[in-house]
Structure formats: C-alpha cells, structure tokens
Amino acid sequence: MSTPSRPSLVRHWLALAEELVGRAAPRLDALNLFPVPDADTGTNMLATLTAARTAADACPAQDDAGAVLAHAGAAALDSARGNSGMLLAVSLAGMAEPLRGRERVDAFALAAAFGAADRAARQALSDPREGTILTVLSAAARSLARSSTQAPDTPAVAGDADPAVRLGPAVTVMLADCVQAVEETESLLAPLTGAQVVDAGAVGLLWVFEALRAVVTGTPVDEELATALPGYGEGVHAAEGEPAAAAEAPAEGAVEVMGTLTLTPLAAAELRRRLADVGDAVILAPLGTARDGQGRVPWRVHVHVPRAEDAIGPLRAAGDVEGLTVTDLAGPSHGDDAAPDGCHGR
C-alpha cells in the first residue's frame, strides 16, 4: 500500500494518535508515577495531541509536511500541560525542520526528524532522566537511523517506488524497538522499579508511534500493543496498597508553574538556571525560530516548585509572562488551575 502524501500523512498520524491516546488516557493517568504521581499523564498527552491535530488541520501550508508539523508543534507547546504533555509537544515541534521542503517522507527524512526531536527534548530539560519518554524517543531515533542506512537488499514492497527509502518496514521495526524500550523503563527509575510498572509517558508515546506505524503501513492498529506491559492493565492508582506508595508524593503545597516569555537564548539559559535552583522538572522550549529585532523568540516554560512565588519571581524578572498558570500537584487533576495576582492563561 502506498504511503500517504506528506502533509496528509502528518494529519492522519496526529488524528489517529489523538484517538489512541484518548482511549488509553484513563490507564495512563492511573499508571502515572514519575516525576510526581498526580494521575494526569494521559490527560495531558491527549490535550497536547488535540491542540496539535487541530492546528495541523487548520494549517494553510497544504503541501509541506514540515510546515504542518511546525504549526502543530507550536500550537501543542502553547497549550501543553505537565511534563509528558510538554515533552510530546517539544518532540513534535522538533521534527518539523528536517521535513521542510521534502519531496516525500522516506526513512531517511523520518530518521532525521526523529533525531532532531530527540535532541530537542533532551535540550529542553534541565535534568534529562532515562526511564521516561526520552528513553523511547531515543530508541525510535536510533532504530530509524539504522534502518535508513541499511542496504536495500530485499525486494520492494508493492507500491513502494524506491526500496532504498521504504518507510513501512523501517517504522514497523522502530515500533518493535520502542516496545522493548518501554519495557526497560521499569528498571531505570526507582519509583517504577519499586512499583513494578513501566512509565506512563513512555506508554503514551508508544501509542503515538503505533498510530504512525498504522498510517504509514495502512494496516489496523494493534489494540493489544500495551496489554502485557507491567502495570498498564490495572494502573498503580487503580488499586490500593504498596504500588502507589512506591512513588514520592508531591510535597504539601507543591505546584506546577507554566508560562510563555519572549527571551534571547542567553536569557533563556539564565532563567533555566534560576528555576533549577528553586525547583525541578524544569522544561524550556522555544515556540518557533523566528526572532524579533532583539534576537528573541517565545519560550514555553514549565517547572515544579514548593511555592508558586518561587517560580513566578524569576519568571517576571526575566520578562513579561503570558499564559501564566499555577496548578496544585497534590490535587486530583490539572484541570483546576489558578494564576495568582490576577494573571490568567490566554
């Protein structure tokens, strides 16, 4: 079966990813342990994909997959919530540049895009940790890089014009490698090892990649893909007892603070340092590459801090903050947000 056209492939992928993560969201929320067990990983990843899919559908660049992904990634970053939502948005935005102006999305182009996404996600974090989305994203990038450089010594699949750039087999192998990477997350983070479960964000990204495989190959979704993954079937929050206690609960009063500032790269680096001094789970990611007359671009900022003012002070010292939100990490979800001092999200 022939691969969909470039922008069509991106739109179909994001739409199916939104559907699959939407179905999985309750289980992902229940599985959520790291960095804090606040039961919202699936909810946050779904919100990110909804924003990305909506933006992709509305993108005026009808003939450029890279432009569609850039549009989708920027929208996702602007509305992303939580660690997993932010990292997924950063990954989508990071994929865009290598796909701009490509005549087709082949294994070489996709390998470059996933490599860029992997770098962008790691650069956005102050403290990259294995056993998370990062582990699966890196596995995908490595797998595609291997497939794109292997000699095409097998017959072409019907409908593939050039066996050297066949995408379907490469993405199928990538998915298998990512399943293994998700399984390995259980041994890479102490809270996951103690609870004997895999990382919720990693499983969410696996469903995003399964959507890509299904769209590229034109085959049905593997509904049983995650069934055997430790903890996915029941979730750690779905049952009482020891598993949930294996994670470190958020400290009383701990909050997630997010906002958008227009900064130079140097100012963004300084803000990252200041936020790392007062909190953790620090993520800074640019919303685009176009700079203003002062060499600045908008940056989306995410941090966990003991008190909201610990982050709001450095944010406001760095510049004007848009879309400021403060979320209680000990609350039941990230749906009830309040921004202090009359500053509200856009």
Sine and cosine of phi, psi and omega as CSV:
sin_phi,cos_phi,sin_psi,cos_psi,sin_omega,cos_omega
0.00,0.00,0.71,-0.70,-0.07,-1.00
-0.96,0.29,0.50,-0.87,0.01,-1.00
-0.96,0.27,0.66,-0.75,0.06,-1.00
-0.85,0.52,0.38,-0.93,0.04,-1.00
-0.87,0.49,0.26,-0.97,-0.16,-0.99
-0.82,0.57,-0.89,0.46,-0.03,-1.00
-0.92,0.40,-0.54,0.84,0.03,-1.00
-0.89,0.45,-0.66,0.75,0.01,-1.00
-0.86,0.50,-0.72,0.70,-0.02,-1.00
-0.88,0.48,-0.71,0.70,-0.04,-1.00
-0.92,0.39,-0.69,0.72,0.03,-1.00
-0.89,0.46,-0.65,0.76,0.00,-1.00
-0.88,0.48,-0.77,0.63,-0.05,-1.00
-0.90,0.44,-0.61,0.79,0.01,-1.00
-0.91,0.42,-0.69,0.72,0.01,-1.00
-0.94,0.33,-0.61,0.79,0.05,-1.00
-0.87,0.49,-0.67,0.75,0.05,-1.00
-0.87,0.49,-0.67,0.74,0.00,-1.00
-0.90,0.44,-0.72,0.69,-0.05,-1.00
-0.93,0.38,-0.70,0.71,0.02,-1.00
-0.93,0.38,-0.54,0.84,0.08,-1.00
-0.88,0.48,-0.67,0.74,0.03,-1.00
-0.92,0.39,-0.61,0.80,-0.08,-1.00
-0.99,0.10,-0.21,0.98,-0.17,-0.99
-0.80,0.60,-0.71,0.70,0.00,-1.00
-0.87,0.49,-0.64,0.77,0.02,-1.00
-0.94,0.35,-0.62,0.78,0.03,-1.00
-0.91,0.42,-0.64,0.76,0.06,-1.00
-0.87,0.49,-0.68,0.73,-0.02,-1.00
-0.92,0.39,-0.49,0.87,-0.05,-1.00
-0.99,0.12,-0.24,0.97,-0.14,-0.99
-0.87,0.49,0.91,-0.41,0.06,-1.00
-0.85,-0.53,-0.59,0.81,-0.15,-0.99
-0.87,-0.49,0.63,-0.78,0.03,1.00
-0.98,0.20,-0.35,0.94,0.12,-0.99
-0.69,-0.72,0.57,-0.82,-0.03,-1.00
-0.99,0.14,0.93,0.37,-0.07,-1.00
-0.97,-0.23,0.22,0.98,0.20,-0.98
0.81,0.59,0.74,0.68,0.01,-1.00
-0.63,-0.78,0.20,0.98,-0.05,-1.00
-0.85,0.53,-0.75,0.66,-0.01,-1.00
-0.90,0.43,-0.67,0.74,0.02,-1.00
-0.87,0.50,-0.70,0.71,-0.03,-1.00
-0.93,0.36,-0.67,0.74,0.01,-1.00
-0.91,0.41,-0.60,0.80,0.05,-1.00
-0.90,0.43,-0.68,0.74,0.02,-1.00
-0.88,0.47,-0.64,0.77,0.03,-1.00
-0.89,0.46,-0.72,0.69,-0.02,-1.00
-0.93,0.38,-0.58,0.82,0.05,-1.00
-0.89,0.45,-0.69,0.72,0.04,-1.00
-0.90,0.45,-0.67,0.74,-0.01,-1.00
-0.91,0.41,-0.71,0.70,-0.02,-1.00
-0.91,0.42,-0.67,0.75,0.01,-1.00
-0.88,0.47,-0.69,0.72,0.00,-1.00
-0.92,0.39,-0.64,0.77,0.01,-1.00
-0.89,0.46,-0.66,0.75,0.01,-1.00
-0.89,0.46,-0.53,0.85,-0.06,-1.00
-1.00,-0.06,-0.06,1.00,-0.08,-1.00
-0.91,0.41,0.79,-0.61,-0.02,-1.00
-0.96,0.28,-0.28,0.96,-0.01,-1.00
-0.98,0.19,1.00,0.01,-0.13,-0.99
-0.98,0.21,-0.28,0.96,-0.14,-0.99
-0.85,-0.52,0.41,0.91,-0.06,-1.00
-0.62,-0.79,0.96,-0.27,-0.04,-1.00
-0.88,0.47,-0.61,0.79,0.01,-1.00
-0.90,0.45,-0.65,0.76,0.02,-1.00
-0.92,0.40,-0.63,0.77,0.03,-1.00
-0.89,0.45,-0.69,0.72,0.01,-1.00
-0.92,0.40,-0.62,0.79,0.04,-1.00
-0.89,0.46,-0.68,0.73,0.02,-1.00
-0.90,0.45,-0.71,0.71,-0.01,-1.00
-0.92,0.40,-0.68,0.73,-0.02,-1.00
-0.91,0.42,-0.65,0.76,0.01,-1.00
-0.90,0.44,-0.68,0.74,0.02,-1.00
-0.91,0.42,-0.64,0.77,0.01,-1.00
-0.90,0.44,-0.69,0.72,0.02,-1.00
-0.89,0.47,-0.62,0.78,-0.06,-1.00
-0.92,0.38,-0.40,0.91,-0.04,-1.00
-0.88,-0.48,0.02,1.00,-0.06,-1.00
-0.90,0.43,0.54,-0.84,0.04,-1.00
-0.76,-0.65,0.57,-0.82,0.07,-1.00
0.96,0.28,0.22,-0.97,0.00,-1.00
-0.86,0.52,-0.77,0.63,-0.08,-1.00
-0.91,0.41,-0.66,0.75,0.04,-1.00
-0.89,0.45,-0.67,0.74,0.01,-1.00
-0.90,0.44,-0.72,0.70,-0.05,-1.00
-0.92,0.39,-0.59,0.81,0.07,-1.00
-0.90,0.43,-0.68,0.73,0.02,-1.00
-0.90,0.43,-0.69,0.73,0.04,-1.00
-0.86,0.51,-0.66,0.75,-0.01,-1.00
-0.90,0.43,-0.71,0.71,0.01,-1.00
-0.89,0.46,-0.70,0.71,0.02,-1.00
-0.90,0.43,-0.61,0.79,-0.02,-1.00
-0.91,0.41,-0.45,0.89,-0.02,-1.00
-0.95,0.31,-0.32,0.95,-0.24,-0.97
-0.90,0.43,-0.77,0.63,-0.18,-0.98
-0.86,0.52,-0.70,0.71,0.00,-1.00
-0.91,0.42,-0.25,0.97,-0.02,-1.00
-0.99,-0.16,-0.04,1.00,0.00,-1.00
-0.92,0.39,0.77,-0.64,0.10,-1.00
0.95,0.32,0.19,0.98,0.01,-1.00
-0.96,0.29,0.59,-0.80,0.04,-1.00
-0.96,0.29,-0.46,0.89,0.08,-1.00
-0.35,-0.94,0.41,-0.91,0.07,-1.00
-1.00,0.02,0.99,-0.16,0.01,-1.00
-0.94,-0.34,-0.05,-1.00,-0.05,-1.00
-0.88,0.47,-0.58,0.81,0.00,-1.00
-0.91,0.41,-0.73,0.68,-0.01,-1.00
-0.90,0.43,-0.67,0.74,-0.02,-1.00
-0.93,0.37,-0.58,0.81,0.07,-1.00
-0.88,0.47,-0.69,0.73,0.03,-1.00
-0.90,0.44,-0.65,0.76,-0.02,-1.00
-0.91,0.41,-0.68,0.73,0.00,-1.00
-0.94,0.34,-0.57,0.82,0.10,-1.00
-0.88,0.47,-0.67,0.74,0.03,-1.00
-0.91,0.41,-0.62,0.79,0.03,-1.00
-0.90,0.44,-0.67,0.75,0.01,-1.00
-0.88,0.48,-0.71,0.70,0.01,-1.00
-0.90,0.43,-0.68,0.73,-0.03,-1.00
-0.89,0.46,-0.67,0.75,-0.03,-1.00
-0.91,0.41,-0.67,0.74,-0.01,-1.00
-0.94,0.33,-0.60,0.80,0.02,-1.00
-0.94,0.34,-0.43,0.90,-0.02,-1.00
-0.96,0.28,-0.35,0.94,-0.08,-1.00
-0.99,-0.12,0.64,-0.77,0.10,-0.99
-0.98,0.21,-0.47,0.88,-0.05,-1.00
-0.68,-0.74,0.97,0.23,-0.01,-1.00
-0.87,0.50,0.72,-0.69,-0.03,-1.00
-0.82,-0.57,0.73,-0.68,0.12,-0.99
-0.97,0.24,0.36,-0.93,-0.08,-1.00
1.00,-0.03,0.22,0.98,-0.05,-1.00
-0.80,-0.60,-0.25,-0.97,0.12,-0.99
-0.77,0.64,-0.60,0.80,-0.05,-1.00
-0.84,0.54,-0.66,0.75,-0.03,-1.00
-0.88,0.48,-0.67,0.75,-0.02,-1.00
-0.96,0.27,-0.64,0.77,0.02,-1.00
-0.89,0.45,-0.67,0.74,0.03,-1.00
-0.91,0.41,-0.63,0.78,0.04,-1.00
-0.89,0.47,-0.64,0.76,0.03,-1.00
-0.90,0.43,-0.69,0.72,-0.01,-1.00
-0.90,0.44,-0.69,0.73,0.01,-1.00
-0.91,0.42,-0.66,0.75,-0.02,-1.00
-0.89,0.46,-0.72,0.69,0.00,-1.00
-0.92,0.40,-0.59,0.81,0.04,-1.00
-0.89,0.46,-0.67,0.75,0.03,-1.00
-0.90,0.44,-0.72,0.69,-0.04,-1.00
-0.90,0.44,-0.60,0.80,-0.07,-1.00
-0.96,0.29,-0.30,0.95,-0.02,-1.00
-0.96,-0.27,-0.04,1.00,0.03,-1.00
-0.97,0.25,0.59,-0.80,0.01,-1.00
-0.91,0.41,0.71,-0.70,0.01,-1.00
-0.98,0.21,0.98,0.20,-0.08,-1.00
-0.97,-0.22,0.24,0.97,0.07,-1.00
-0.90,-0.43,0.41,-0.91,-0.03,-1.00
-0.87,0.49,0.53,-0.85,0.02,-1.00
-0.92,0.38,0.58,-0.81,0.09,-1.00
-0.97,0.25,0.60,-0.80,-0.01,-1.00
-0.79,0.61,0.77,-0.63,0.01,-1.00
0.99,-0.11,-0.23,0.97,0.04,-1.00
-1.00,-0.03,0.88,-0.48,-0.06,-1.00
-0.96,0.26,-0.53,0.85,-0.09,-1.00
-0.74,-0.68,0.94,-0.34,-0.04,-1.00
-0.90,0.44,-0.35,0.94,-0.01,-1.00
-0.94,0.33,-0.32,0.95,-0.05,-1.00
-0.83,-0.55,0.41,0.91,0.01,-1.00
-0.87,0.49,0.79,-0.61,-0.10,-1.00
-1.00,-0.06,-0.64,0.77,-0.07,-1.00
-0.82,0.58,-0.81,0.58,0.02,-1.00
-0.86,0.51,-0.63,0.78,-0.02,-1.00
-0.90,0.44,-0.68,0.73,-0.02,-1.00
-0.95,0.32,-0.54,0.84,0.04,-1.00
-0.91,0.42,-0.70,0.72,0.06,-1.00
-0.90,0.43,-0.65,0.76,0.02,-1.00
-0.85,0.53,-0.69,0.73,-0.03,-1.00
-0.88,0.47,-0.68,0.73,0.03,-1.00
-0.89,0.46,-0.65,0.76,0.04,-1.00
-0.91,0.42,-0.57,0.82,0.00,-1.00
-0.95,0.31,-0.57,0.82,0.08,-1.00
-0.86,0.52,-0.70,0.71,0.03,-1.00
-0.89,0.45,-0.65,0.76,0.01,-1.00
-0.90,0.44,-0.64,0.77,0.05,-1.00
-0.89,0.45,-0.69,0.72,0.02,-1.00
-0.85,0.53,-0.58,0.81,-0.04,-1.00
-0.95,0.30,-0.31,0.95,-0.03,-1.00
-0.88,0.47,-0.48,0.88,-0.01,-1.00
-0.85,0.53,-0.54,0.84,-0.06,-1.00
-1.00,-0.08,-0.01,1.00,-0.13,-0.99
-0.98,-0.21,-0.27,0.96,0.03,-1.00
-0.77,-0.64,0.75,-0.66,-0.08,-1.00
-0.83,0.55,-0.69,0.73,0.01,-1.00
-0.88,0.48,-0.60,0.80,0.01,-1.00
-0.95,0.32,-0.66,0.76,0.02,-1.00
-0.89,0.45,-0.69,0.73,0.00,-1.00
-0.90,0.44,-0.60,0.80,-0.01,-1.00
-1.00,0.02,-0.16,0.99,-0.02,-1.00
0.86,0.51,0.76,0.65,0.02,-1.00
-0.69,-0.72,0.24,-0.97,0.09,-1.00
-0.99,-0.10,0.18,-0.98,-0.05,-1.00
-0.97,0.24,0.73,-0.69,-0.05,-1.00
-0.90,0.44,-0.70,0.72,0.01,-1.00
-0.89,0.45,-0.60,0.80,0.03,-1.00
-0.89,0.45,-0.65,0.76,0.04,-1.00
-0.92,0.38,-0.64,0.77,0.05,-1.00
-0.86,0.52,-0.70,0.72,0.03,-1.00
-0.91,0.41,-0.55,0.84,0.06,-1.00
-0.87,0.50,-0.66,0.76,0.05,-1.00
-0.92,0.40,-0.58,0.82,0.07,-1.00
-0.89,0.46,-0.66,0.75,0.00,-1.00
-0.96,0.28,-0.52,0.85,0.09,-1.00
-0.91,0.42,-0.59,0.81,0.08,-1.00
-0.88,0.47,-0.66,0.75,0.03,-1.00
-0.89,0.45,-0.70,0.71,0.00,-1.00
-0.87,0.50,-0.71,0.70,-0.03,-1.00
-0.90,0.44,-0.65,0.76,0.00,-1.00
-0.93,0.36,-0.70,0.72,-0.04,-1.00
-0.91,0.41,-0.67,0.74,-0.08,-1.00
-1.00,0.02,-0.24,0.97,-0.04,-1.00
0.93,0.36,0.48,0.88,-0.01,-1.00
-0.91,-0.42,0.31,-0.95,-0.04,-1.00
-0.90,0.43,0.40,-0.91,0.10,-0.99
-0.92,0.39,0.64,-0.77,0.10,-1.00
-0.99,0.13,0.99,-0.12,-0.07,-1.00
-0.91,0.40,-0.35,0.94,-0.04,-1.00
-0.99,-0.13,0.20,0.98,-0.12,-0.99
-0.78,0.62,-0.71,0.70,-0.12,-0.99
-0.97,-0.22,0.04,1.00,-0.14,-0.99
-0.82,0.57,-0.66,0.75,-0.09,-1.00
-1.00,0.04,-0.03,1.00,-0.01,-1.00
-0.94,0.35,0.73,-0.68,-0.07,-1.00
-0.83,0.56,0.84,-0.54,0.07,-1.00
1.00,-0.01,-0.31,0.95,-0.12,-0.99
-0.93,0.38,-0.62,0.79,-0.07,-1.00
-0.91,0.42,-0.64,0.76,-0.06,-1.00
-0.95,-0.32,-0.49,0.87,-0.04,-1.00
0.97,0.22,0.55,-0.84,-0.05,-1.00
-0.98,0.22,-0.40,0.92,-0.01,-1.00
-1.00,-0.01,-0.12,0.99,-0.04,-1.00
-0.99,0.16,-0.26,0.96,-0.02,-1.00
-0.78,-0.62,0.48,-0.88,0.03,-1.00
-0.99,0.10,0.37,-0.93,0.09,-1.00
0.85,-0.53,-0.41,-0.91,-0.19,-0.98
-0.93,0.38,-0.61,0.79,-0.13,-0.99
-0.80,0.59,-0.76,0.65,-0.03,-1.00
-0.90,0.43,-0.51,0.86,-0.02,-1.00
-0.95,0.31,-0.23,0.97,-0.01,-1.00
-0.94,0.33,-0.32,0.95,0.01,-1.00
-1.00,-0.06,0.46,-0.89,0.04,-1.00
-1.00,0.10,0.92,-0.40,-0.03,-1.00
-0.92,0.38,0.49,-0.87,0.04,-1.00
-0.86,0.50,0.62,-0.78,0.05,-1.00
-0.90,0.44,0.51,-0.86,0.02,-1.00
-0.85,0.52,0.79,-0.61,-0.01,-1.00
1.00,0.00,-0.15,0.99,-0.01,-1.00
-0.90,0.43,0.61,-0.79,-0.07,-1.00
-0.68,-0.73,0.36,-0.93,0.17,-0.99
-0.97,-0.23,0.79,-0.61,0.02,-1.00
-0.89,-0.45,0.74,-0.68,0.02,-1.00
-0.69,-0.72,0.47,-0.88,0.04,-1.00
-0.10,-1.00,0.08,-1.00,0.00,-1.00
-0.81,-0.59,0.76,-0.65,0.03,-1.00
-0.75,-0.66,0.51,-0.86,0.08,-1.00
-0.99,-0.12,0.90,-0.43,-0.17,-0.99
-0.66,-0.75,0.39,-0.92,0.23,-0.97
-0.98,0.22,0.34,-0.94,0.06,-1.00
-0.83,0.56,-0.60,0.80,0.01,-1.00
-0.91,0.41,-0.69,0.73,0.02,-1.00
-0.91,0.41,-0.59,0.81,0.04,-1.00
-0.91,0.42,-0.64,0.77,0.03,-1.00
-0.90,0.44,-0.64,0.76,0.02,-1.00
-0.92,0.38,-0.65,0.76,0.04,-1.00
-0.90,0.43,-0.64,0.77,0.04,-1.00
-0.85,0.52,-0.69,0.72,-0.01,-1.00
-0.89,0.46,-0.70,0.72,-0.05,-1.00
-0.92,0.40,-0.63,0.78,0.01,-1.00
-0.94,0.34,-0.60,0.80,0.04,-1.00
-0.90,0.43,-0.45,0.89,0.02,-1.00
-0.95,0.30,-0.45,0.89,-0.10,-0.99
-0.93,-0.37,-0.19,0.98,-0.06,-1.00
-0.45,-0.89,-0.26,-0.97,0.05,-1.00
-0.62,-0.78,-0.08,-1.00,-0.09,-1.00
0.80,0.60,0.66,0.75,-0.02,-1.00
-0.98,0.19,0.81,-0.59,0.07,-1.00
-0.75,-0.67,0.80,-0.60,0.14,-0.99
-0.80,-0.60,0.81,-0.59,-0.02,-1.00
-0.64,-0.77,0.72,-0.70,0.03,-1.00
-0.95,0.32,0.59,-0.81,0.02,-1.00
-1.00,0.05,-0.08,1.00,0.02,-1.00
-0.04,-1.00,-0.12,-0.99,-0.02,-1.00
-0.90,-0.43,-0.24,0.97,-0.02,-1.00
-0.95,0.31,0.84,-0.54,-0.04,-1.00
-0.99,-0.14,0.52,-0.86,0.07,-1.00
-0.99,0.13,-0.14,-0.99,-0.06,-1.00
-0.91,0.42,-0.27,0.96,0.02,-1.00
-0.98,-0.22,0.20,0.98,0.02,-1.00
0.97,0.25,0.41,0.91,-0.07,-1.00
-0.96,-0.27,0.45,-0.89,0.15,-0.99
-0.72,-0.69,0.38,-0.93,0.07,-1.00
-0.94,0.34,0.66,-0.75,0.04,-1.00
-0.84,-0.54,0.72,-0.70,0.11,-0.99
-1.00,-0.04,0.74,-0.67,-0.13,-0.99
-0.84,-0.54,0.66,-0.75,0.02,-1.00
-0.66,-0.75,0.69,-0.73,0.04,-1.00
-0.37,-0.93,0.53,-0.85,0.17,-0.99
-0.97,-0.23,0.77,-0.64,-0.02,-1.00
-0.65,-0.76,0.39,-0.92,0.04,-1.00
-0.88,0.47,-0.62,0.78,-0.01,-1.00
-0.71,-0.71,0.56,-0.83,-0.05,-1.00
-0.84,0.55,-0.66,0.76,-0.06,-1.00
-0.91,0.42,-0.37,0.93,0.04,-1.00
-0.88,0.48,-0.55,0.83,0.01,-1.00
-0.99,-0.11,-0.58,0.81,-0.09,-1.00
-0.91,0.42,-0.59,0.81,0.05,-1.00
-0.85,0.53,-0.83,0.56,0.03,-1.00
-0.88,0.48,-0.58,0.81,0.01,-1.00
-0.89,0.46,-0.76,0.65,-0.05,-1.00
-0.95,0.32,-0.46,0.89,0.08,-1.00
-0.93,0.37,-0.46,0.89,-0.02,-1.00
-0.99,0.16,-0.43,0.90,-0.01,-1.00
0.30,-0.95,-0.14,-0.99,0.02,-1.00
-0.96,0.27,0.78,-0.62,-0.06,-1.00
-0.98,-0.18,0.81,-0.58,0.09,-1.00
-0.95,-0.30,0.48,-0.88,0.08,-1.00
0.86,0.51,0.60,0.80,-0.03,-1.00
-0.94,0.34,0.80,-0.60,0.07,-1.00
-0.74,-0.67,0.55,-0.83,0.05,-1.00
-0.78,-0.63,0.81,-0.58,-0.07,-1.00
-0.82,-0.58,0.74,-0.68,0.05,-1.00
-0.96,0.29,0.90,-0.43,-0.03,-1.00
-0.94,0.34,-0.33,0.95,0.02,-1.00
-1.00,0.01,-0.05,1.00,-0.01,-1.00
-0.97,0.23,0.13,-0.99,-0.05,-1.00
-0.94,0.34,-0.38,0.92,-0.01,-1.00
-0.28,-0.96,0.03,-1.00,0.07,-1.00
-0.99,-0.14,0.39,0.92,-0.04,-1.00
-1.00,0.03,-0.37,0.93,-0.05,-1.00
-0.96,-0.28,1.00,0.03,-0.09,-1.00
-0.97,-0.24,0.47,-0.88,0.11,-0.99
-0.60,-0.80,0.71,-0.70,0.06,-1.00
-0.96,-0.29,0.80,-0.60,-0.07,-1.00
-0.95,0.32,0.26,-0.96,0.11,-0.99
0.86,0.50,0.49,0.87,0.10,-0.99
0.97,0.24,0.22,0.98,0.00,-1.00
-0.99,-0.15,0.86,-0.50,-0.11,-0.99
-0.85,-0.53,0.34,-0.94,0.03,-1.00
-0.92,0.39,0.35,-0.94,-0.03,-1.00
-0.98,0.20,0.00,0.00,0.00,0.00
